[in-house]
Amino acid sequence: MKPRHVDDREAALVALLQRFYASELSDGQLLRALRRDVLGLSQTRYAALVGISRRTLSDLEGDKGNVTLELKNRVFRPLGLEVTLLPRKRALLAQALPPTK
């Protein structure tokens, strides 16, 4: 179900990202949840939006196949996300990120 308000969509996005960063969701599971729960789009509509086939999107959501960085960025871009390098250790991540104000 698609949240109705921008704040609801943003809260859903943040909650899913927290689960992803805690290693509770794979890339594909995150993509599927964001597509369905944040955007409320079918695979067919989302695939058309990002310019890939529905089958490719299905494979991505199922964590199948060999995925390029370009393709990952293409499918996450409409959600305001990009694939990037982050330290796996939380202590290093905290040191690498600028302090929030």
Protein Blocks (a to p, Z undefined) as FASTA:
>chain_A
ZZfbfklmmmmmmmmmmmmmnopacfklmmmmmmmmmnopafklmmmmnopafklmmmmm
nogajddfklmmmmmmmnopacddddfblklmmmmpccdZZ
